[in-house]
Amino acid sequence: MHLIPIQTPIMKEGDNIPKILTANSKIEEGDIIAISSKVIATAEGAHIDLSKIEVSDEAMGWSVKCGRSPEFRQAVLDETNRMNGKI
């Protein structure tokens, strides 16, 4: 097995990932391509505006314990709840 990185431009919302990958590499039949979830989320426009987040006491506590902004910690809590079906 050979791991060969594909150099691409920085991805942005609306980018056509397959088109960019094929334009920047020689993909052959049988090749396996691994794409990070961050690239997919970026192309899909799945981002969170941290300036619009309402911070809870729980997020403040996690921010103090682990670092990063309270807004970031709240976004993590919100996404965890959303993904686990609690909201």
Number of C-alpha atoms within 10 A of each C-alpha: 3 4 8 8 9 15 10 12 9 8 16 15 14 10 16 13 16 9 9 15 17 12 12 13 13 10 13 8 6 6 8 9 12 8 10 8 9 12 16 17 14 16 17 14 13 10 11 11 9 15 8 8 15 11 16 13 10 12 21 18 13 17 17 12 9 9 12 12 16 22 20 21 24 22 19 13 16 16 15 13 12 11 10 9 8 9 9
